[in-house]
Amino acid sequence: PKPGYYALKFMAEELKDGTAGLAITQYTGLRGYTFQLPTKKVWVLWSPDGVTAVQIPLPAGTTMIYDKFGNPIDPMPDPIQIIHPTYFEFPP
């Protein structure tokens, strides 16, 4: 399979049983949405052009961060750099 398959597979697993919520608009240069799941809340943020990196401070309450393939991202150093879809998990 190609890389897109693995990204889609992780997204489907990560957001399974989730309900899409509001758009995340507080970060200039990024797009994002919230998802509420039974055991966690997830934010997905990405750079719309897939090229321009945007740095944001680590969102308060973040418990885990994953790249588009589901690989954990070290929350340090802060700020976090985002280009491709990045998943932030929070308590429900």
PyMOL Python script that loads the backbone (N, CA, C, O; Angstrom):
from pymol import cmd

cmd.read_pdbstr("""\
ATOM      1  N   PRO A   1       0.824  -1.216   0.000  1.00  0.00           N
ATOM      2  CA  PRO A   1       0.000   0.000   0.000  1.00  0.00           C
ATOM      3  C   PRO A   1       0.860   1.268   0.000  1.00  0.00           C
ATOM      4  O   PRO A   1       2.002   1.268   0.458  1.00  0.00           O
ATOM      5  N   LYS A   2       0.288   2.320  -0.515  1.00  0.00           N
ATOM      6  CA  LYS A   2       0.966   3.619  -0.557  1.00  0.00           C
ATOM      7  C   LYS A   2       0.764   4.352   0.769  1.00  0.00           C
ATOM      8  O   LYS A   2      -0.102   3.967   1.555  1.00  0.00           O
ATOM      9  N   PRO A   3       1.553   5.411   1.032  1.00  0.00           N
ATOM     10  CA  PRO A   3       1.444   6.136   2.302  1.00  0.00           C
ATOM     11  C   PRO A   3       0.037   6.655   2.609  1.00  0.00           C
ATOM     12  O   PRO A   3      -0.377   6.663   3.768  1.00  0.00           O
ATOM     13  N   GLY A   4      -0.698   7.087   1.586  1.00  0.00           N
ATOM     14  CA  GLY A   4      -2.055   7.579   1.810  1.00  0.00           C
ATOM     15  C   GLY A   4      -2.959   6.546   2.458  1.00  0.00           C
ATOM     16  O   GLY A   4      -3.845   6.893   3.239  1.00  0.00           O
ATOM     17  N   TYR A   5      -2.740   5.275   2.135  1.00  0.00           N
ATOM     18  CA  TYR A   5      -3.520   4.202   2.749  1.00  0.00           C
ATOM     19  C   TYR A   5      -3.297   4.181   4.259  1.00  0.00           C
ATOM     20  O   TYR A   5      -4.250   4.072   5.030  1.00  0.00           O
ATOM     21  N   TYR A   6      -2.042   4.285   4.674  1.00  0.00           N
ATOM     22  CA  TYR A   6      -1.732   4.227   6.101  1.00  0.00           C
ATOM     23  C   TYR A   6      -2.270   5.460   6.837  1.00  0.00           C
ATOM     24  O   TYR A   6      -2.698   5.360   7.987  1.00  0.00           O
ATOM     25  N   ALA A   7      -2.248   6.610   6.180  1.00  0.00           N
ATOM     26  CA  ALA A   7      -2.809   7.820   6.788  1.00  0.00           C
ATOM     27  C   ALA A   7      -4.323   7.678   6.948  1.00  0.00           C
ATOM     28  O   ALA A   7      -4.871   8.026   7.993  1.00  0.00           O
ATOM     29  N   LEU A   8      -4.990   7.175   5.929  1.00  0.00           N
ATOM     30  CA  LEU A   8      -6.436   6.975   5.996  1.00  0.00           C
ATOM     31  C   LEU A   8      -6.799   5.920   7.039  1.00  0.00           C
ATOM     32  O   LEU A   8      -7.778   6.073   7.769  1.00  0.00           O
ATOM     33  N   LYS A   9      -6.015   4.860   7.104  1.00  0.00           N
ATOM     34  CA  LYS A   9      -6.260   3.798   8.089  1.00  0.00           C
ATOM     35  C   LYS A   9      -6.158   4.353   9.514  1.00  0.00           C
ATOM     36  O   LYS A   9      -7.015   4.074  10.353  1.00  0.00           O
ATOM     37  N   PHE A  10      -5.107   5.139   9.785  1.00  0.00           N
ATOM     38  CA  PHE A  10      -4.976   5.703  11.125  1.00  0.00           C
ATOM     39  C   PHE A  10      -6.123   6.646  11.434  1.00  0.00           C
ATOM     40  O   PHE A  10      -6.688   6.591  12.527  1.00  0.00           O
ATOM     41  N   MET A  11      -6.481   7.519  10.485  1.00  0.00           N
ATOM     42  CA  MET A  11      -7.574   8.454  10.710  1.00  0.00           C
ATOM     43  C   MET A  11      -8.865   7.711  11.046  1.00  0.00           C
ATOM     44  O   MET A  11      -9.578   8.099  11.971  1.00  0.00           O
ATOM     45  N   ALA A  12      -9.168   6.655  10.308  1.00  0.00           N
ATOM     46  CA  ALA A  12     -10.390   5.884  10.554  1.00  0.00           C
ATOM     47  C   ALA A  12     -10.369   5.255  11.941  1.00  0.00           C
ATOM     48  O   ALA A  12     -11.390   5.241  12.629  1.00  0.00           O
ATOM     49  N   GLU A  13      -9.226   4.740  12.356  1.00  0.00           N
ATOM     50  CA  GLU A  13      -9.106   4.131  13.686  1.00  0.00           C
ATOM     51  C   GLU A  13      -9.187   5.188  14.781  1.00  0.00           C
ATOM     52  O   GLU A  13      -9.873   4.989  15.784  1.00  0.00           O
ATOM     53  N   GLU A  14      -8.500   6.297  14.600  1.00  0.00           N
ATOM     54  CA  GLU A  14      -8.428   7.346  15.620  1.00  0.00           C
ATOM     55  C   GLU A  14      -9.779   8.013  15.848  1.00  0.00           C
ATOM     56  O   GLU A  14     -10.115   8.361  16.980  1.00  0.00           O
ATOM     57  N   LEU A  15     -10.552   8.191  14.788  1.00  0.00           N
ATOM     58  CA  LEU A  15     -11.814   8.927  14.903  1.00  0.00           C
ATOM     59  C   LEU A  15     -13.042   8.029  14.922  1.00  0.00           C
ATOM     60  O   LEU A  15     -14.169   8.522  14.875  1.00  0.00           O
ATOM     61  N   LYS A  16     -12.837   6.713  14.991  1.00  0.00           N
ATOM     62  CA  LYS A  16     -13.953   5.764  15.018  1.00  0.00           C
ATOM     63  C   LYS A  16     -14.887   6.090  16.179  1.00  0.00           C
ATOM     64  O   LYS A  16     -14.444   6.324  17.303  1.00  0.00           O
ATOM     65  N   ASP A  17     -16.171   6.101  15.891  1.00  0.00           N
ATOM     66  CA  ASP A  17     -17.220   6.400  16.875  1.00  0.00           C
ATOM     67  C   ASP A  17     -17.193   7.854  17.336  1.00  0.00           C
ATOM     68  O   ASP A  17     -17.822   8.198  18.336  1.00  0.00           O
ATOM     69  N   GLY A  18     -16.478   8.700  16.622  1.00  0.00           N
ATOM     70  CA  GLY A  18     -16.406  10.107  16.987  1.00  0.00           C
ATOM     71  C   GLY A  18     -17.478  10.933  16.298  1.00  0.00           C
ATOM     72  O   GLY A  18     -17.999  10.567  15.244  1.00  0.00           O
ATOM     73  N   THR A  19     -17.789  12.047  16.922  1.00  0.00           N
ATOM     74  CA  THR A  19     -18.729  13.013  16.368  1.00  0.00           C
ATOM     75  C   THR A  19     -17.958  14.276  16.053  1.00  0.00           C
ATOM     76  O   THR A  19     -17.276  14.834  16.912  1.00  0.00           O
ATOM     77  N   ALA A  20     -18.073  14.724  14.808  1.00  0.00           N
ATOM     78  CA  ALA A  20     -17.374  15.944  14.404  1.00  0.00           C
ATOM     79  C   ALA A  20     -17.974  17.140  15.115  1.00  0.00           C
ATOM     80  O   ALA A  20     -19.188  17.243  15.287  1.00  0.00           O
ATOM     81  N   GLY A  21     -17.110  18.028  15.515  1.00  0.00           N
ATOM     82  CA  GLY A  21     -17.555  19.226  16.224  1.00  0.00           C
ATOM     83  C   GLY A  21     -17.225  20.477  15.449  1.00  0.00           C
ATOM     84  O   GLY A  21     -17.322  20.515  14.223  1.00  0.00           O
ATOM     85  N   LEU A  22     -16.841  21.477  16.166  1.00  0.00           N
ATOM     86  CA  LEU A  22     -16.589  22.784  15.581  1.00  0.00           C
ATOM     87  C   LEU A  22     -15.233  22.865  14.894  1.00  0.00           C
ATOM     88  O   LEU A  22     -14.322  22.090  15.184  1.00  0.00           O
ATOM     89  N   ALA A  23     -15.122  23.808  13.989  1.00  0.00           N
ATOM     90  CA  ALA A  23     -13.839  24.106  13.374  1.00  0.00           C
ATOM     91  C   ALA A  23     -12.949  24.769  14.420  1.00  0.00           C
ATOM     92  O   ALA A  23     -13.428  25.514  15.274  1.00  0.00           O
ATOM     93  N   ILE A  24     -11.659  24.494  14.346  1.00  0.00           N
ATOM     94  CA  ILE A  24     -10.680  25.133  15.217  1.00  0.00           C
ATOM     95  C   ILE A  24     -10.131  26.321  14.437  1.00  0.00           C
ATOM     96  O   ILE A  24      -9.501  26.150  13.393  1.00  0.00           O
ATOM     97  N   THR A  25     -10.370  27.514  14.946  1.00  0.00           N
ATOM     98  CA  THR A  25     -10.024  28.719  14.188  1.00  0.00           C
ATOM     99  C   THR A  25      -9.008  29.615  14.888  1.00  0.00           C
ATOM    100  O   THR A  25      -8.677  30.679  14.365  1.00  0.00           O
ATOM    101  N   GLN A  26      -8.509  29.223  16.041  1.00  0.00           N
ATOM    102  CA  GLN A  26      -7.628  30.132  16.785  1.00  0.00           C
ATOM    103  C   GLN A  26      -6.184  30.153  16.278  1.00  0.00           C
ATOM    104  O   GLN A  26      -5.380  30.950  16.762  1.00  0.00           O
ATOM    105  N   TYR A  27      -5.842  29.298  15.318  1.00  0.00           N
ATOM    106  CA  TYR A  27      -4.469  29.257  14.824  1.00  0.00           C
ATOM    107  C   TYR A  27      -4.413  29.743  13.382  1.00  0.00           C
ATOM    108  O   TYR A  27      -4.896  29.064  12.477  1.00  0.00           O
ATOM    109  N   THR A  28      -3.827  30.910  13.169  1.00  0.00           N
ATOM    110  CA  THR A  28      -3.692  31.478  11.831  1.00  0.00           C
ATOM    111  C   THR A  28      -2.815  30.570  10.974  1.00  0.00           C
ATOM    112  O   THR A  28      -1.743  30.144  11.404  1.00  0.00           O
ATOM    113  N   GLY A  29      -3.272  30.281   9.770  1.00  0.00           N
ATOM    114  CA  GLY A  29      -2.507  29.455   8.850  1.00  0.00           C
ATOM    115  C   GLY A  29      -2.779  27.974   8.955  1.00  0.00           C
ATOM    116  O   GLY A  29      -2.167  27.183   8.237  1.00  0.00           O
ATOM    117  N   LEU A  30      -3.693  27.575   9.845  1.00  0.00           N
ATOM    118  CA  LEU A  30      -4.041  26.162   9.995  1.00  0.00           C
ATOM    119  C   LEU A  30      -5.543  25.967   9.834  1.00  0.00           C
ATOM    120  O   LEU A  30      -6.336  26.887  10.034  1.00  0.00           O
ATOM    121  N   ARG A  31      -5.904  24.761   9.474  1.00  0.00           N
ATOM    122  CA  ARG A  31      -7.301  24.334   9.516  1.00  0.00           C
ATOM    123  C   ARG A  31      -7.382  23.200  10.515  1.00  0.00           C
ATOM    124  O   ARG A  31      -6.401  22.495  10.752  1.00  0.00           O
ATOM    125  N   GLY A  32      -8.561  23.027  11.101  1.00  0.00           N
ATOM    126  CA  GLY A  32      -8.712  21.949  12.058  1.00  0.00           C
ATOM    127  C   GLY A  32     -10.138  21.776  12.512  1.00  0.00           C
ATOM    128  O   GLY A  32     -10.978  22.661  12.348  1.00  0.00           O
ATOM    129  N   TYR A  33     -10.397  20.604  13.094  1.00  0.00           N
ATOM    130  CA  TYR A  33     -11.718  20.271  13.620  1.00  0.00           C
ATOM    131  C   TYR A  33     -11.567  19.481  14.908  1.00  0.00           C
ATOM    132  O   TYR A  33     -10.554  18.821  15.139  1.00  0.00           O
ATOM    133  N   THR A  34     -12.593  19.563  15.737  1.00  0.00           N
ATOM    134  CA  THR A  34     -12.642  18.766  16.961  1.00  0.00           C
ATOM    135  C   THR A  34     -13.525  17.551  16.721  1.00  0.00           C
ATOM    136  O   THR A  34     -14.457  17.592  15.918  1.00  0.00           O
ATOM    137  N   PHE A  35     -13.223  16.480  17.421  1.00  0.00           N
ATOM    138  CA  PHE A  35     -14.024  15.263  17.381  1.00  0.00           C
ATOM    139  C   PHE A  35     -14.204  14.782  18.812  1.00  0.00           C
ATOM    140  O   PHE A  35     -13.239  14.695  19.572  1.00  0.00           O
ATOM    141  N   GLN A  36     -15.426  14.474  19.172  1.00  0.00           N
ATOM    142  CA  GLN A  36     -15.717  13.949  20.513  1.00  0.00           C
ATOM    143  C   GLN A  36     -15.936  12.452  20.393  1.00  0.00           C
ATOM    144  O   GLN A  36     -16.800  11.997  19.643  1.00  0.00           O
ATOM    145  N   LEU A  37     -15.148  11.690  21.138  1.00  0.00           N
ATOM    146  CA  LEU A  37     -15.265  10.237  21.172  1.00  0.00           C
ATOM    147  C   LEU A  37     -15.661   9.825  22.579  1.00  0.00           C
ATOM    148  O   LEU A  37     -15.566  10.630  23.505  1.00  0.00           O
ATOM    149  N   PRO A  38     -16.104   8.584  22.758  1.00  0.00           N
ATOM    150  CA  PRO A  38     -16.515   8.164  24.100  1.00  0.00           C
ATOM    151  C   PRO A  38     -15.411   8.270  25.154  1.00  0.00           C
ATOM    152  O   PRO A  38     -15.695   8.545  26.319  1.00  0.00           O
ATOM    153  N   THR A  39     -14.149   8.056  24.753  1.00  0.00           N
ATOM    154  CA  THR A  39     -13.069   8.029  25.744  1.00  0.00           C
ATOM    155  C   THR A  39     -12.088   9.193  25.650  1.00  0.00           C
ATOM    156  O   THR A  39     -11.168   9.292  26.462  1.00  0.00           O
ATOM    157  N   LYS A  40     -12.276  10.081  24.659  1.00  0.00           N
ATOM    158  CA  LYS A  40     -11.332  11.174  24.495  1.00  0.00           C
ATOM    159  C   LYS A  40     -11.910  12.220  23.554  1.00  0.00           C
ATOM    160  O   LYS A  40     -12.909  11.989  22.872  1.00  0.00           O
ATOM    161  N   LYS A  41     -11.257  13.372  23.537  1.00  0.00           N
ATOM    162  CA  LYS A  41     -11.540  14.415  22.550  1.00  0.00           C
ATOM    163  C   LYS A  41     -10.303  14.501  21.665  1.00  0.00           C
ATOM    164  O   LYS A  41      -9.180  14.391  22.157  1.00  0.00           O
ATOM    165  N   VAL A  42     -10.498  14.695  20.369  1.00  0.00           N
ATOM    166  CA  VAL A  42      -9.386  14.755  19.426  1.00  0.00           C
ATOM    167  C   VAL A  42      -9.496  16.031  18.596  1.00  0.00           C
ATOM    168  O   VAL A  42     -10.564  16.373  18.089  1.00  0.00           O
ATOM    169  N   TRP A  43      -8.377  16.718  18.471  1.00  0.00           N
ATOM    170  CA  TRP A  43      -8.256  17.822  17.513  1.00  0.00           C
ATOM    171  C   TRP A  43      -7.413  17.319  16.360  1.00  0.00           C
ATOM    172  O   TRP A  43      -6.419  16.626  16.574  1.00  0.00           O
ATOM    173  N   VAL A  44      -7.804  17.663  15.129  1.00  0.00           N
ATOM    174  CA  VAL A  44      -6.978  17.400  13.959  1.00  0.00           C
ATOM    175  C   VAL A  44      -6.651  18.757  13.344  1.00  0.00           C
ATOM    176  O   VAL A  44      -7.550  19.516  12.982  1.00  0.00           O
ATOM    177  N   LEU A  45      -5.364  19.052  13.231  1.00  0.00           N
ATOM    178  CA  LEU A  45      -4.899  20.318  12.665  1.00  0.00           C
ATOM    179  C   LEU A  45      -3.955  20.037  11.506  1.00  0.00           C
ATOM    180  O   LEU A  45      -3.188  19.075  11.547  1.00  0.00           O
ATOM    181  N   TRP A  46      -4.006  20.888  10.451  1.00  0.00           N
ATOM    182  CA  TRP A  46      -3.111  20.743   9.312  1.00  0.00           C
ATOM    183  C   TRP A  46      -2.942  22.077   8.603  1.00  0.00           C
ATOM    184  O   TRP A  46      -3.768  22.981   8.731  1.00  0.00           O
ATOM    185  N   SER A  47      -1.856  22.177   7.856  1.00  0.00           N
ATOM    186  CA  SER A  47      -1.599  23.340   7.010  1.00  0.00           C
ATOM    187  C   SER A  47      -2.342  23.110   5.693  1.00  0.00           C
ATOM    188  O   SER A  47      -2.127  22.084   5.047  1.00  0.00           O
ATOM    189  N   PRO A  48      -3.203  24.029   5.282  1.00  0.00           N
ATOM    190  CA  PRO A  48      -4.014  23.810   4.083  1.00  0.00           C
ATOM    191  C   PRO A  48      -3.207  23.546   2.809  1.00  0.00           C
ATOM    192  O   PRO A  48      -3.665  22.816   1.930  1.00  0.00           O
ATOM    193  N   ASP A  49      -2.007  24.135   2.702  1.00  0.00           N
ATOM    194  CA  ASP A  49      -1.240  23.907   1.477  1.00  0.00           C
ATOM    195  C   ASP A  49      -0.307  22.700   1.576  1.00  0.00           C
ATOM    196  O   ASP A  49       0.314  22.316   0.586  1.00  0.00           O
ATOM    197  N   GLY A  50      -0.205  22.098   2.766  1.00  0.00           N
ATOM    198  CA  GLY A  50       0.635  20.924   2.942  1.00  0.00           C
ATOM    199  C   GLY A  50       2.126  21.199   2.819  1.00  0.00           C
ATOM    200  O   GLY A  50       2.923  20.264   2.751  1.00  0.00           O
ATOM    201  N   VAL A  51       2.514  22.476   2.790  1.00  0.00           N
ATOM    202  CA  VAL A  51       3.909  22.850   2.625  1.00  0.00           C
ATOM    203  C   VAL A  51       4.367  23.813   3.722  1.00  0.00           C
ATOM    204  O   VAL A  51       5.463  23.672   4.265  1.00  0.00           O
ATOM    205  N   THR A  52       3.519  24.786   4.041  1.00  0.00           N
ATOM    206  CA  THR A  52       3.875  25.832   4.990  1.00  0.00           C
ATOM    207  C   THR A  52       3.737  25.329   6.426  1.00  0.00           C
ATOM    208  O   THR A  52       2.649  24.948   6.859  1.00  0.00           O
ATOM    209  N   ALA A  53       4.840  25.332   7.149  1.00  0.00           N
ATOM    210  CA  ALA A  53       4.819  24.917   8.551  1.00  0.00           C
ATOM    211  C   ALA A  53       4.304  26.063   9.420  1.00  0.00           C
ATOM    212  O   ALA A  53       4.645  27.227   9.211  1.00  0.00           O
ATOM    213  N   VAL A  54       3.480  25.706  10.391  1.00  0.00           N
ATOM    214  CA  VAL A  54       2.959  26.670  11.357  1.00  0.00           C
ATOM    215  C   VAL A  54       3.292  26.132  12.742  1.00  0.00           C
ATOM    216  O   VAL A  54       3.037  24.966  13.042  1.00  0.00           O
ATOM    217  N   GLN A  55       3.858  26.981  13.575  1.00  0.00           N
ATOM    218  CA  GLN A  55       4.180  26.579  14.940  1.00  0.00           C
ATOM    219  C   GLN A  55       3.110  27.102  15.883  1.00  0.00           C
ATOM    220  O   GLN A  55       2.687  28.255  15.801  1.00  0.00           O
ATOM    221  N   ILE A  56       2.677  26.206  16.794  1.00  0.00           N
ATOM    222  CA  ILE A  56       1.694  26.593  17.807  1.00  0.00           C
ATOM    223  C   ILE A  56       2.190  26.116  19.161  1.00  0.00           C
ATOM    224  O   ILE A  56       2.930  25.136  19.244  1.00  0.00           O
ATOM    225  N   PRO A  57       1.782  26.810  20.234  1.00  0.00           N
ATOM    226  CA  PRO A  57       2.106  26.295  21.566  1.00  0.00           C
ATOM    227  C   PRO A  57       1.324  25.004  21.808  1.00  0.00           C
ATOM    228  O   PRO A  57       0.232  24.817  21.273  1.00  0.00           O
ATOM    229  N   LEU A  58       1.887  24.139  22.605  1.00  0.00           N
ATOM    230  CA  LEU A  58       1.203  22.893  22.935  1.00  0.00           C
ATOM    231  C   LEU A  58      -0.139  23.217  23.575  1.00  0.00           C
ATOM    232  O   LEU A  58      -0.175  23.889  24.606  1.00  0.00           O
ATOM    233  N   PRO A  59      -1.255  22.755  22.987  1.00  0.00           N
ATOM    234  CA  PRO A  59      -2.559  23.047  23.582  1.00  0.00           C
ATOM    235  C   PRO A  59      -2.661  22.480  25.002  1.00  0.00           C
ATOM    236  O   PRO A  59      -2.254  21.346  25.255  1.00  0.00           O
ATOM    237  N   ALA A  60      -3.201  23.268  25.912  1.00  0.00           N
ATOM    238  CA  ALA A  60      -3.340  22.850  27.309  1.00  0.00           C
ATOM    239  C   ALA A  60      -4.166  21.580  27.401  1.00  0.00           C
ATOM    240  O   ALA A  60      -5.190  21.448  26.731  1.00  0.00           O
ATOM    241  N   GLY A  61      -3.725  20.653  28.226  1.00  0.00           N
ATOM    242  CA  GLY A  61      -4.462  19.418  28.459  1.00  0.00           C
ATOM    243  C   GLY A  61      -4.155  18.298  27.492  1.00  0.00           C
ATOM    244  O   GLY A  61      -4.727  17.215  27.609  1.00  0.00           O
ATOM    245  N   THR A  62      -3.259  18.531  26.530  1.00  0.00           N
ATOM    246  CA  THR A  62      -2.908  17.493  25.554  1.00  0.00           C
ATOM    247  C   THR A  62      -2.322  16.285  26.270  1.00  0.00           C
ATOM    248  O   THR A  62      -1.416  16.421  27.093  1.00  0.00           O
ATOM    249  N   THR A  63      -2.847  15.092  25.951  1.00  0.00           N
ATOM    250  CA  THR A  63      -2.319  13.863  26.540  1.00  0.00           C
ATOM    251  C   THR A  63      -1.448  13.078  25.564  1.00  0.00           C
ATOM    252  O   THR A  63      -0.508  12.401  25.980  1.00  0.00           O
ATOM    253  N   MET A  64      -1.754  13.164  24.259  1.00  0.00           N
ATOM    254  CA  MET A  64      -0.969  12.478  23.223  1.00  0.00           C
ATOM    255  C   MET A  64      -1.033  13.289  21.941  1.00  0.00           C
ATOM    256  O   MET A  64      -1.995  14.016  21.693  1.00  0.00           O
ATOM    257  N   ILE A  65       0.027  13.149  21.119  1.00  0.00           N
ATOM    258  CA  ILE A  65       0.067  13.778  19.808  1.00  0.00           C
ATOM    259  C   ILE A  65       0.545  12.712  18.819  1.00  0.00           C
ATOM    260  O   ILE A  65       1.479  11.961  19.100  1.00  0.00           O
ATOM    261  N   TYR A  66      -0.117  12.659  17.651  1.00  0.00           N
ATOM    262  CA  TYR A  66       0.248  11.688  16.617  1.00  0.00           C
ATOM    263  C   TYR A  66       0.391  12.379  15.270  1.00  0.00           C
ATOM    264  O   TYR A  66      -0.295  13.361  14.987  1.00  0.00           O
ATOM    265  N   ASP A  67       1.291  11.856  14.440  1.00  0.00           N
ATOM    266  CA  ASP A  67       1.383  12.342  13.073  1.00  0.00           C
ATOM    267  C   ASP A  67       0.304  11.671  12.225  1.00  0.00           C
ATOM    268  O   ASP A  67      -0.508  10.905  12.743  1.00  0.00           O
ATOM    269  N   LYS A  68       0.297  11.957  10.934  1.00  0.00           N
ATOM    270  CA  LYS A  68      -0.763  11.458  10.062  1.00  0.00           C
ATOM    271  C   LYS A  68      -0.766   9.940   9.916  1.00  0.00           C
ATOM    272  O   LYS A  68      -1.765   9.370   9.476  1.00  0.00           O
ATOM    273  N   PHE A  69       0.325   9.277  10.273  1.00  0.00           N
ATOM    274  CA  PHE A  69       0.399   7.824  10.183  1.00  0.00           C
ATOM    275  C   PHE A  69       0.153   7.133  11.522  1.00  0.00           C
ATOM    276  O   PHE A  69       0.136   5.905  11.595  1.00  0.00           O
ATOM    277  N   GLY A  70      -0.037   7.920  12.582  1.00  0.00           N
ATOM    278  CA  GLY A  70      -0.257   7.345  13.899  1.00  0.00           C
ATOM    279  C   GLY A  70       0.995   7.189  14.731  1.00  0.00           C
ATOM    280  O   GLY A  70       0.958   6.570  15.794  1.00  0.00           O
ATOM    281  N   ASN A  71       2.100   7.737  14.267  1.00  0.00           N
ATOM    282  CA  ASN A  71       3.336   7.698  15.047  1.00  0.00           C
ATOM    283  C   ASN A  71       3.270   8.771  16.133  1.00  0.00           C
ATOM    284  O   ASN A  71       2.928   9.917  15.842  1.00  0.00           O
ATOM    285  N   PRO A  72       3.592   8.418  17.379  1.00  0.00           N
ATOM    286  CA  PRO A  72       3.579   9.426  18.445  1.00  0.00           C
ATOM    287  C   PRO A  72       4.591  10.527  18.172  1.00  0.00           C
ATOM    288  O   PRO A  72       5.675  10.277  17.646  1.00  0.00           O
ATOM    289  N   ILE A  73       4.218  11.755  18.539  1.00  0.00           N
ATOM    290  CA  ILE A  73       5.087  12.914  18.414  1.00  0.00           C
ATOM    291  C   ILE A  73       5.433  13.374  19.823  1.00  0.00           C
ATOM    292  O   ILE A  73       4.558  13.513  20.677  1.00  0.00           O
ATOM    293  N   ASP A  74       6.703  13.604  20.050  1.00  0.00           N
ATOM    294  CA  ASP A  74       7.160  14.101  21.342  1.00  0.00           C
ATOM    295  C   ASP A  74       6.617  15.518  21.544  1.00  0.00           C
ATOM    296  O   ASP A  74       6.819  16.379  20.688  1.00  0.00           O
ATOM    297  N   PRO A  75       5.928  15.774  22.664  1.00  0.00           N
ATOM    298  CA  PRO A  75       5.367  17.105  22.893  1.00  0.00           C
ATOM    299  C   PRO A  75       6.413  18.176  23.163  1.00  0.00           C
ATOM    300  O   PRO A  75       6.081  19.359  23.248  1.00  0.00           O
ATOM    301  N   MET A  76       7.646  17.781  23.296  1.00  0.00           N
ATOM    302  CA  MET A  76       8.721  18.745  23.468  1.00  0.00           C
ATOM    303  C   MET A  76       9.614  18.646  22.245  1.00  0.00           C
ATOM    304  O   MET A  76       9.850  17.517  21.815  1.00  0.00           O
ATOM    305  N   PRO A  77      10.105  19.635  21.676  1.00  0.00           N
ATOM    306  CA  PRO A  77      10.041  20.999  22.176  1.00  0.00           C
ATOM    307  C   PRO A  77       8.694  21.646  21.895  1.00  0.00           C
ATOM    308  O   PRO A  77       7.994  21.306  20.941  1.00  0.00           O
ATOM    309  N   ASP A  78       8.373  22.558  22.735  1.00  0.00           N
ATOM    310  CA  ASP A  78       7.181  23.372  22.579  1.00  0.00           C
ATOM    311  C   ASP A  78       7.680  24.689  21.993  1.00  0.00           C
ATOM    312  O   ASP A  78       8.566  25.273  22.617  1.00  0.00           O
ATOM    313  N   PRO A  79       7.229  25.202  20.908  1.00  0.00           N
ATOM    314  CA  PRO A  79       5.977  24.922  20.218  1.00  0.00           C
ATOM    315  C   PRO A  79       6.064  23.715  19.270  1.00  0.00           C
ATOM    316  O   PRO A  79       7.143  23.241  18.912  1.00  0.00           O
ATOM    317  N   ILE A  80       4.877  23.250  18.889  1.00  0.00           N
ATOM    318  CA  ILE A  80       4.731  22.130  17.966  1.00  0.00           C
ATOM    319  C   ILE A  80       4.647  22.692  16.546  1.00  0.00           C
ATOM    320  O   ILE A  80       3.956  23.681  16.302  1.00  0.00           O
ATOM    321  N   GLN A  81       5.348  22.060  15.623  1.00  0.00           N
ATOM    322  CA  GLN A  81       5.300  22.478  14.215  1.00  0.00           C
ATOM    323  C   GLN A  81       4.320  21.593  13.462  1.00  0.00           C
ATOM    324  O   GLN A  81       4.386  20.367  13.548  1.00  0.00           O
ATOM    325  N   ILE A  82       3.412  22.218  12.726  1.00  0.00           N
ATOM    326  CA  ILE A  82       2.380  21.471  12.001  1.00  0.00           C
ATOM    327  C   ILE A  82       2.445  21.803  10.517  1.00  0.00           C
ATOM    328  O   ILE A  82       2.477  22.966  10.116  1.00  0.00           O
ATOM    329  N   ILE A  83       2.463  20.747   9.719  1.00  0.00           N
ATOM    330  CA  ILE A  83       2.323  20.857   8.265  1.00  0.00           C
ATOM    331  C   ILE A  83       1.208  19.909   7.843  1.00  0.00           C
ATOM    332  O   ILE A  83       0.175  20.328   7.321  1.00  0.00           O
ATOM    333  N   HIS A  84       1.443  18.622   8.080  1.00  0.00           N
ATOM    334  CA  HIS A  84       0.499  17.575   7.700  1.00  0.00           C
ATOM    335  C   HIS A  84      -0.474  17.317   8.846  1.00  0.00           C
ATOM    336  O   HIS A  84      -0.236  17.776   9.963  1.00  0.00           O
ATOM    337  N   PRO A  85      -1.561  16.595   8.596  1.00  0.00           N
ATOM    338  CA  PRO A  85      -2.513  16.345   9.677  1.00  0.00           C
ATOM    339  C   PRO A  85      -1.824  15.838  10.950  1.00  0.00           C
ATOM    340  O   PRO A  85      -1.044  14.886  10.930  1.00  0.00           O
ATOM    341  N   THR A  86      -2.141  16.505  12.035  1.00  0.00           N
ATOM    342  CA  THR A  86      -1.584  16.177  13.348  1.00  0.00           C
ATOM    343  C   THR A  86      -2.748  16.025  14.306  1.00  0.00           C
ATOM    344  O   THR A  86      -3.648  16.864  14.345  1.00  0.00           O
ATOM    345  N   TYR A  87      -2.725  14.947  15.081  1.00  0.00           N
ATOM    346  CA  TYR A  87      -3.827  14.598  15.976  1.00  0.00           C
ATOM    347  C   TYR A  87      -3.422  14.868  17.418  1.00  0.00           C
ATOM    348  O   TYR A  87      -2.395  14.375  17.885  1.00  0.00           O
ATOM    349  N   PHE A  88      -4.229  15.650  18.118  1.00  0.00           N
ATOM    350  CA  PHE A  88      -4.011  15.963  19.533  1.00  0.00           C
ATOM    351  C   PHE A  88      -5.134  15.313  20.323  1.00  0.00           C
ATOM    352  O   PHE A  88      -6.310  15.532  20.031  1.00  0.00           O
ATOM    353  N   GLU A  89      -4.778  14.514  21.321  1.00  0.00           N
ATOM    354  CA  GLU A  89      -5.782  13.875  22.182  1.00  0.00           C
ATOM    355  C   GLU A  89      -5.864  14.606  23.502  1.00  0.00           C
ATOM    356  O   GLU A  89      -4.871  15.097  24.039  1.00  0.00           O
ATOM    357  N   PHE A  90      -7.104  14.661  24.015  1.00  0.00           N
ATOM    358  CA  PHE A  90      -7.408  15.300  25.292  1.00  0.00           C
ATOM    359  C   PHE A  90      -8.355  14.395  26.079  1.00  0.00           C
ATOM    360  O   PHE A  90      -9.017  13.542  25.487  1.00  0.00           O
ATOM    361  N   PRO A  91      -8.432  14.562  27.391  1.00  0.00           N
ATOM    362  CA  PRO A  91      -9.442  13.829  28.159  1.00  0.00           C
ATOM    363  C   PRO A  91     -10.848  14.207  27.656  1.00  0.00           C
ATOM    364  O   PRO A  91     -11.046  15.293  27.112  1.00  0.00           O
ATOM    365  N   PRO A  92     -11.809  13.308  27.843  1.00  0.00           N
ATOM    366  CA  PRO A  92     -13.170  13.608  27.366  1.00  0.00           C
ATOM    367  C   PRO A  92     -13.759  14.804  28.060  1.00  0.00           C
ATOM    368  O   PRO A  92     -14.894  15.187  27.774  1.00  0.00           O
TER     369      PRO A  92
END
""", "prot")
cmd.dss("prot")
cmd.show_as("cartoon", "prot")
cmd.util.cbc("prot")
cmd.orient("prot")
